[in-house]
Amino acid sequence: MNFKRKEVIGDCVLYLGDAMEILPDIEGVDLTVSDIPYALTTGGVSLSSKTMSGIFAAHNYANDGQLIMTTVPFPEMMKAIYEAMGPDGDCYVMANDKNVYPLMQAAFDAGFKLHNILVWDKVSPTPNRWYMKHLEFTIYLWKGKARTINHPESKQALRAGERNESKHPTEKPVSLMREYIRNSSNHGELVLDPFMGSGTTGVACANLGRPFIGIELDEGFFEMCCERIQRAYDRPDFFSNAPAEIIVQEQMKI
C-alpha cells in the first residue's frame, strides 16, 4: 500500500496519501460515506461586489472552480470505491447541483444502483444570482443486494446548520454523517471515507462505535482529522445514539 503515514486511533485507521493509490489495497468495506472533492463552477455573485463571505470570500475563492485544488475524475473515483467495497453495501456521496448528474452516471458505470437522492438543508444560503443556494445533495447508492435502512421512518431531507469545528472550507455537520452511518451500518461493519477532509465521517464513526478507514491527501487536514477523531474518543458525544431529529434540534440551538 502506497501511503505517507498511517495512524490508528481506536477503531479508526487513517492514511495520509492519495486515495487513488491506497484504495486498490482496501477491500471488504460495508459502507462508504464521503463528501467527495469536485471543482466548483463559475457563477454566483461577482466577487468584485464583495458580497460573498466565508469560503467564497475573495481571499479564499477566485471563482475559477478550484476551491478544492485536487480533484479526481468521477469515473475513476467511483470505480475505485466500488471495488473497495464488499459484495453488498451502501454508498453515500455528496455533490452540489451541478455535479449530481455526472457523479450519478459515473456511479452507474462503476456498477452501483440508485436508492435515492437525499438533501441537506444548510439553513444559511450561499449568495447567487439565480436563487440563493442552501441545499446540497447526497446520492444514496447500493452494491449487490439492497438493504433496508435501520430507520425507515427517516426522511429524504435533513436540516442541520453548518458548524465551524475545523479550518476545513467544506466541513460537514457530524449529525449529517451520523444519520447516514446509523441508517446503513451496524456495529462492527466497516465504514470508509476516501476523502476525509475535516474528518467528520470518522468522528461520527467514533460516536457510533463503527470501525473506520479514512484517507486524506493534505497533511494539514490529516493532522486535523487525527485530532478531531481522538477528541471524539476522549469525549464521547452525548447525542451519539439519539434520533436524528433530536441531534439536529440540539445543533440548531448552538
C-alpha positions in Angstrom: 0.0 0.0 0.0 1.4 3.3 -1.0 0.9 5.9 1.8 3.0 8.5 3.6 1.7 7.9 7.1 -0.7 5.7 9.0 -2.4 6.4 12.3 -4.6 4.1 14.3 -7.0 5.8 16.8 -9.4 3.5 18.5 -11.2 1.6 15.7 -10.2 4.2 13.1 -7.3 3.6 10.7 -6.2 6.8 9.0 -4.0 7.1 5.9 -2.1 10.2 4.7 -1.8 9.8 0.9 -3.5 9.6 -2.4 -6.9 7.8 -2.3 -6.4 6.5 -5.8 -3.2 4.8 -4.8 -4.5 3.4 -1.5 -8.0 2.2 -2.4 -6.8 -0.7 -4.6 -5.4 -2.3 -1.4 -8.6 -1.9 0.6 -11.4 -4.5 0.5 -14.5 -5.6 2.4 -15.9 -2.1 3.1 -19.6 -2.3 4.2 -20.4 1.4 3.8 -18.9 4.4 2.1 -19.8 7.9 3.3 -17.9 10.8 1.7 -18.1 14.4 0.8 -16.1 13.8 -2.3 -13.9 16.5 -4.0 -15.2 18.3 -7.0 -14.4 21.6 -8.8 -16.8 24.4 -8.2 -18.2 26.0 -11.3 -18.0 29.7 -12.1 -21.0 31.9 -11.3 -22.7 33.3 -8.3 -22.3 36.8 -7.1 -19.4 38.7 -8.6 -16.5 38.8 -6.2 -15.9 42.4 -7.2 -19.1 43.3 -5.3 -17.6 41.9 -2.1 -20.9 40.5 -1.1 -19.7 36.9 -0.6 -18.0 35.7 2.6 -16.7 32.6 4.3 -15.3 30.0 2.0 -16.4 32.1 -1.0 -14.7 35.3 0.1 -12.2 36.8 -2.3 -9.2 35.7 -0.3 -10.4 32.0 -0.4 -12.1 31.5 -3.7 -11.2 33.0 -7.1 -14.5 31.8 -8.8 -12.3 29.6 -11.1 -13.7 26.2 -9.9 -10.7 25.5 -7.7 -11.9 25.8 -4.1 -10.7 22.2 -3.7 -7.5 22.2 -5.6 -7.1 18.4 -6.1 -10.0 16.6 -7.9 -10.3 13.1 -9.2 -12.4 12.3 -12.3 -15.7 10.8 -11.2 -15.4 7.6 -13.3 -12.1 6.7 -11.7 -13.2 7.7 -8.2 -16.5 5.7 -8.3 -14.8 2.6 -9.8 -12.2 2.6 -7.1 -14.8 3.0 -4.3 -17.0 0.2 -5.8 -14.0 -2.2 -5.9 -13.0 -1.4 -2.3 -16.5 -2.4 -1.1 -17.6 -5.9 -0.2 -20.2 -7.8 -2.2 -23.1 -5.9 -0.6 -23.1 -2.4 0.9 -24.3 1.2 0.7 -22.6 4.3 -0.5 -23.4 7.9 0.2 -21.5 10.5 -1.9 -22.2 14.3 -1.7 -22.4 16.7 -4.5 -23.7 20.2 -5.4 -26.5 20.6 -8.0 -24.0 21.0 -10.9 -22.3 17.6 -10.2 -25.2 15.3 -9.3 -25.8 14.1 -12.9 -22.1 13.3 -13.9 -21.5 11.7 -10.5 -24.6 9.5 -10.8 -23.5 8.5 -14.3 -20.1 7.5 -13.1 -21.6 5.6 -10.2 -23.9 3.6 -12.6 -21.0 2.9 -14.9 -19.0 1.5 -11.9 -21.8 -0.9 -11.1 -23.7 1.0 -8.3 -27.5 1.3 -8.3 -29.5 4.3 -7.0 -31.6 4.1 -3.9 -32.5 7.8 -3.5 -31.2 11.4 -3.8 -31.1 12.9 -0.3 -31.0 16.6 0.6 -29.0 18.5 3.2 -30.6 21.9 4.1 -27.7 24.0 5.3 -30.0 26.7 6.6 -27.6 29.5 5.7 -27.7 30.2 1.9 -24.9 31.0 -0.5 -25.5 34.2 -2.5 -26.3 33.6 -6.1 -27.9 35.5 -9.0 -30.4 32.6 -9.7 -31.9 31.8 -6.2 -29.7 31.6 -3.2 -28.3 28.1 -2.7 -28.9 26.5 0.7 -29.1 22.8 -0.4 -26.5 20.1 -1.1 -27.3 16.6 -2.3 -26.3 13.1 -1.3 -26.5 10.3 -3.8 -27.5 7.2 -1.9 -26.3 4.1 -3.8 -26.1 0.4 -3.2 -23.9 -2.5 -4.4 -25.0 -6.1 -4.5 -28.1 -6.8 -2.5 -30.2 -3.8 -1.4 -30.7 -3.5 2.3 -33.4 -1.7 4.2 -32.1 1.1 6.3 -32.2 0.7 10.1 -34.6 3.6 10.5 -37.1 3.5 7.5 -39.0 6.4 9.1 -36.1 8.7 8.1 -36.9 11.5 5.6 -35.1 12.5 2.5 -34.2 15.9 3.7 -32.1 16.7 6.8 -31.8 20.2 8.2 -28.6 20.9 10.0 -26.7 24.2 10.3 -23.1 24.4 9.3 -20.5 24.1 12.0 -17.0 25.5 12.3 -15.2 23.0 14.4 -12.2 22.9 12.0 -10.5 25.1 9.4 -11.6 23.0 6.5 -13.5 25.1 3.9 -16.3 22.5 3.3 -16.7 20.9 6.8 -20.0 19.0 7.2 -22.1 18.6 10.3 -21.4 15.4 12.4 -25.1 14.9 12.7 -25.5 14.6 8.9 -22.8 11.9 8.5 -24.0 10.2 11.7 -27.5 9.9 10.2 -26.2 8.1 7.1 -24.0 5.8 9.1 -26.6 4.8 11.7 -29.1 4.0 9.0 -26.8 2.0 6.7 -24.5 0.1 9.0 -24.5 -1.9 12.2 -21.9 -2.3 15.0 -18.8 -4.0 13.6 -19.4 -3.0 10.0 -16.6 -1.1 8.3 -17.1 2.4 7.1 -14.9 4.2 4.5 -14.3 7.8 3.7 -11.6 8.0 1.0 -11.6 11.9 1.1 -11.7 12.7 4.8 -11.4 16.4 4.6 -12.1 17.6 8.1 -12.6 14.1 9.4 -16.4 14.4 10.1 -17.2 10.9 9.0 -14.5 9.5 11.3 -15.9 11.5 14.2 -19.4 10.1 13.5 -18.0 6.5 13.4 -16.2 7.1 16.7 -19.5 8.3 18.2 -21.4 5.3 16.9 -18.8 2.6 17.5 -18.1 1.7 13.9 -14.7 0.7 12.6 -13.5 3.3 10.1 -10.9 3.7 7.3 -10.1 7.3 6.3 -7.8 8.7 3.6 -6.6 12.3 3.2 -4.1 13.8 0.8 -3.4 17.1 2.5 -1.1 16.8 5.5 -2.5 19.7 7.4 -6.1 18.4 7.1 -4.8 14.9 8.0 -3.4 16.3 11.3 -6.8 17.9 11.9 -8.6 14.7 11.3 -6.4 12.8 13.8 -7.1 15.5 16.4 -10.8 15.6 15.9 -11.2 11.8 15.9 -9.0 11.5 19.0 -11.2 14.1 20.8 -14.3 12.1 19.8 -12.9 9.1 21.6 -11.8 11.1 24.6 -15.1 12.9 24.9 -18.0 10.7 23.7 -20.9 12.6 22.2 -23.9 12.6 24.5 -26.2 12.6 21.4 -24.4 9.8 19.5 -27.3 7.4 19.9 -30.1 9.9 19.8 -32.6 10.1 17.0 -31.5 12.4 14.1 -34.3 14.9 14.9 -33.0 15.5 18.4 -29.4 15.8 17.1 -30.4 18.4 14.6 -32.6 20.3 17.2 -29.7 20.5 19.6 -27.3 21.6 16.9 -29.6 24.4 15.8 -29.7 25.8 19.4 -25.9 26.3 19.3 
